[in-house]
Amino acid sequence: MSGILKINGIEQPLPEHANLKVLVLEDLGYPEKSRFVVAVNGALIPDTVWNRTHLKDGDFVDILGAITGG
């Protein structure tokens, strides 16, 4: 499988595994117990289904971290 993803607005090659959980936690190195949300093509994806979420050429992935403050 080959193709392109846009991750936080930056084009990157579509990984061979094309799995959202592996992309976020292993490829991009986000900690599993951190506070952030992930959207694919504008739809929020619950972490409970990341492992079943397969990515395809042209998908937009946005990773948004929670910031505390007032």
Backbone as a printed PyTorch tensor [residue, N CA C, xyz], in Angstrom:
tensor([[[  0.8600,  -1.1800,   0.0000],
         [  0.0000,   0.0000,   0.0000],
         [  0.8990,   1.2330,   0.0000]],

        [[  0.5430,   2.1910,  -0.8010],
         [  1.2980,   3.4390,  -0.8010],
         [  0.3050,   4.5860,  -0.9400]],

        [[  0.7650,   5.7290,  -0.5670],
         [ -0.0900,   6.8940,  -0.6460],
         [  0.4040,   7.9630,   0.3060]],

        [[ -0.4280,   8.9630,   0.5270],
         [ -0.0680,  10.1120,   1.3460],
         [ -1.1560,  10.3580,   2.3890]],

        [[ -0.7260,  10.7020,   3.5980],
         [ -1.6060,  11.1930,   4.6580],
         [ -1.2370,  12.6350,   4.9150]],

        [[ -2.1680,  13.4090,   5.4190],
         [ -1.8390,  14.7210,   5.9620],
         [ -2.0210,  14.6080,   7.4630]],

        [[ -0.9290,  14.7600,   8.2030],
         [ -0.9640,  14.6720,   9.6540],
         [ -0.6910,  16.0620,  10.2060]],

        [[ -1.6820,  16.6220,  10.8730],
         [ -1.6010,  17.9990,  11.3670],
         [ -1.1480,  18.9550,  10.2680]],

        [[ -1.6850,  18.7360,   9.0660],
         [ -1.4250,  19.6240,   7.9490],
         [ -0.1520,  19.3550,   7.1610]],

        [[  0.6120,  18.3500,   7.5720],
         [  1.8770,  18.0470,   6.8960],
         [  1.7520,  16.7140,   6.1640]],

        [[  2.0680,  16.7050,   4.8760],
         [  1.9960,  15.4750,   4.0910],
         [  3.0850,  14.5070,   4.5290]],

        [[  2.6850,  13.2460,   4.7080],
         [  3.6110,  12.1740,   5.0740],
         [  3.1910,  10.9120,   4.3250]],

        [[  4.1360,  10.0070,   4.0910],
         [  3.7690,   8.7650,   3.4050],
         [  2.8020,   7.9430,   4.2520]],

        [[  1.8690,   7.3110,   3.5910],
         [  0.9540,   6.3950,   4.2580],
         [  1.7440,   5.1620,   4.6830]],

        [[  1.7580,   4.8350,   5.9890],
         [  2.5260,   3.6690,   6.4260],
         [  1.9440,   2.3680,   5.8830]],

        [[  2.7660,   1.3560,   5.7880],
         [  2.3240,   0.0460,   5.2950],
         [  1.1870,  -0.5190,   6.1340]],

        [[  1.2650,  -0.3530,   7.4680],
         [  0.2500,  -0.9460,   8.3510],
         [ -1.0770,  -0.1930,   8.2620]],

        [[ -1.0470,   1.1180,   7.9890],
         [ -2.2400,   1.9540,   7.8220],
         [ -3.2480,   1.7840,   8.9550]],

        [[ -2.7510,   1.7020,  10.1720],
         [ -3.5880,   1.5260,  11.3550],
         [ -3.4330,   2.7530,  12.2460]],

        [[ -4.5430,   3.3610,  12.6710],
         [ -4.4840,   4.6020,  13.4300],
         [ -3.7560,   4.4400,  14.7630]],

        [[ -3.9930,   3.3610,  15.4780],
         [ -3.3510,   3.1590,  16.7790],
         [ -1.8380,   3.0720,  16.6350]],

        [[ -1.3600,   2.2930,  15.6920],
         [  0.0810,   2.1470,  15.4760],
         [  0.6800,   3.4800,  15.0240]],

        [[ -0.0270,   4.1850,  14.1520],
         [  0.4630,   5.4800,  13.6790],
         [  0.6690,   6.4500,  14.8420]],

        [[ -0.3450,   6.6030,  15.6770],
         [ -0.3020,   7.6040,  16.7510],
         [  0.6850,   7.2100,  17.8530]],

        [[  0.5890,   5.9750,  18.3310],
         [  1.3780,   5.5760,  19.4950],
         [  2.8030,   5.1550,  19.1600]],

        [[  2.9830,   4.4630,  18.0530],
         [  4.3240,   3.9520,  17.7270],
         [  5.0620,   4.8470,  16.7330]],

        [[  4.4410,   5.1180,  15.6000],
         [  5.1270,   5.9070,  14.5630],
         [  5.3680,   7.3460,  15.0110]],

        [[  4.3460,   7.9650,  15.6130],
         [  4.4670,   9.3680,  16.0150],
         [  4.9140,   9.5300,  17.4650]],

        [[  4.8650,   8.4650,  18.2600],
         [  5.4050,   8.4870,  19.6230],
         [  4.5590,   9.1880,  20.6690]],

        [[  3.2630,   9.3420,  20.4320],
         [  2.4120,   9.9340,  21.4600],
         [  2.2430,   8.9270,  22.5980]],

        [[  2.3060,   9.4000,  23.8580],
         [  2.1300,   8.4800,  24.9860],
         [  0.6730,   8.0260,  25.1030]],

        [[  0.4830,   6.7440,  25.3960],
         [ -0.8680,   6.1730,  25.4430],
         [ -1.7450,   6.8070,  26.5130]],

        [[ -1.1700,   7.2350,  27.6080],
         [ -1.9500,   7.7790,  28.7200],
         [ -2.0010,   9.3070,  28.7160]],

        [[ -1.7220,   9.9240,  27.5970],
         [ -1.7290,  11.3810,  27.5020],
         [ -3.1310,  11.8750,  27.1420]],

        [[ -3.3500,  13.1730,  27.2990],
         [ -4.6510,  13.7600,  26.9820],
         [ -4.5990,  14.4420,  25.6140]],

        [[ -5.1640,  13.7580,  24.6450],
         [ -5.2750,  14.3110,  23.3020],
         [ -6.3930,  13.5840,  22.5760]],

        [[ -6.8850,  14.1890,  21.5260],
         [ -7.9080,  13.5590,  20.6950],
         [ -7.3850,  13.4650,  19.2700]],

        [[ -7.9540,  12.5160,  18.5500],
         [ -7.5390,  12.2970,  17.1710],
         [ -8.7800,  12.3570,  16.2770]],

        [[ -8.6560,  13.0890,  15.1930],
         [ -9.7250,  13.1590,  14.2010],
         [ -9.1750,  12.6680,  12.8650]],

        [[-10.0090,  11.9550,  12.1430],
         [ -9.6700,  11.5310,  10.7850],
         [-10.7350,  12.1290,   9.8680]],

        [[-10.2720,  12.9340,   8.9320],
         [-11.1650,  13.6130,   7.9890],
         [-12.2610,  14.4070,   8.7170]],

        [[-11.8720,  15.0260,   9.8310],
         [-12.7790,  15.8930,  10.5720],
         [-13.6640,  15.2030,  11.5880]],

        [[-13.6360,  13.8770,  11.6610],
         [-14.4650,  13.1390,  12.6150],
         [-13.6040,  12.6460,  13.7720]],

        [[-14.0070,  12.9690,  15.0120],
         [-13.2760,  12.4830,  16.1770],
         [-13.3780,  10.9660,  16.2510]],

        [[-12.2440,  10.3250,  16.5340],
         [-12.1930,   8.8720,  16.6040],
         [-11.8830,   8.4720,  18.0480]],

        [[-12.7960,   7.7860,  18.7430],
         [-12.5210,   7.3560,  20.1140],
         [-11.3370,   6.3870,  20.1490]],

        [[-10.5070,   6.4950,  21.1940],
         [ -9.3330,   5.6270,  21.2740],
         [ -9.7010,   4.1430,  21.3390]],

        [[-10.9200,   3.8350,  21.7100],
         [-11.3520,   2.4340,  21.7740],
         [-11.4690,   1.7830,  20.4010]],

        [[-11.4900,   2.5740,  19.3440],
         [-11.5830,   2.0030,  17.9930],
         [-10.3770,   2.3310,  17.1120]],

        [[ -9.3410,   2.9190,  17.6960],
         [ -8.1480,   3.2320,  16.9040],
         [ -7.5850,   1.9880,  16.2330]],

        [[ -7.5780,   0.8710,  16.9420],
         [ -6.9880,  -0.3570,  16.4010],
         [ -7.7670,  -0.8670,  15.1840]],

        [[ -9.0450,  -0.5420,  15.1080],
         [ -9.8820,  -0.9770,  13.9840],
         [-10.0340,   0.1040,  12.9240]],

        [[ -9.3480,   1.2420,  13.1140],
         [ -9.4630,   2.3500,  12.1680],
         [ -8.3080,   2.2750,  11.1770]],

        [[ -8.6420,   1.9490,   9.9460],
         [ -7.6300,   1.8200,   8.8960],
         [ -7.5990,   3.1020,   8.0720]],

        [[ -6.4080,   3.5350,   7.7770],
         [ -6.1950,   4.7840,   7.0430],
         [ -6.0090,   4.4920,   5.5670]],

        [[ -6.3940,   5.4720,   4.7450],
         [ -6.2290,   5.2970,   3.3060],
         [ -5.6100,   6.5550,   2.6850]],

        [[ -5.1710,   6.4070,   1.4900],
         [ -4.5490,   7.5070,   0.7580],
         [ -5.4590,   8.7260,   0.7700]],

        [[ -4.8930,   9.8710,   1.1360],
         [ -5.6210,  11.1230,   1.1270],
         [ -6.2930,  11.4940,   2.4370]],

        [[ -6.2440,  10.6010,   3.4350],
         [ -6.8610,  10.9170,   4.7270],
         [ -6.1380,  12.0630,   5.4140]],

        [[ -6.9220,  12.8490,   6.1710],
         [ -6.3940,  13.9200,   7.0070],
         [ -6.4790,  13.4520,   8.4520]],

        [[ -5.3560,  13.4590,   9.1540],
         [ -5.3120,  13.0630,  10.5630],
         [ -4.9020,  14.2930,  11.3690]],

        [[ -5.7330,  14.6610,  12.3330],
         [ -5.4220,  15.7830,  13.2060],
         [ -5.3250,  15.2660,  14.6270]],

        [[ -4.2420,  15.6290,  15.3230],
         [ -4.0200,  15.2310,  16.7070],
         [ -3.9760,  16.5180,  17.5300]],

        [[ -4.9140,  16.6180,  18.4510],
         [ -5.0730,  17.8340,  19.2280],
         [ -4.8920,  17.5330,  20.7060]],

        [[ -3.9420,  18.2060,  21.3530],
         [ -3.6760,  18.0040,  22.7710],
         [ -4.5030,  18.9380,  23.6310]],

        [[ -4.8190,  18.4550,  24.8180],
         [ -5.5420,  19.2790,  25.7840],
         [ -4.5570,  20.2010,  26.5010]],

        [[ -4.9580,  21.4680,  26.6440],
         [ -4.1280,  22.4500,  27.3400],
         [ -4.9540,  23.0100,  28.4870]],

        [[ -4.3950,  22.9450,  29.6840],
         [ -5.1270,  23.4910,  30.8270],
         [ -4.7810,  24.9540,  31.0150]],

        [[ -5.6580,  25.6490,  31.6450],
         [ -5.4260,  27.0710,  31.8860],
         [ -6.7340,  27.7610,  32.1910]],

        [[ -6.6650,  29.0440,  32.2860],
         [ -7.9150,  29.7110,  32.6050],
         [ -8.0160,  31.0810,  32.0290]]])
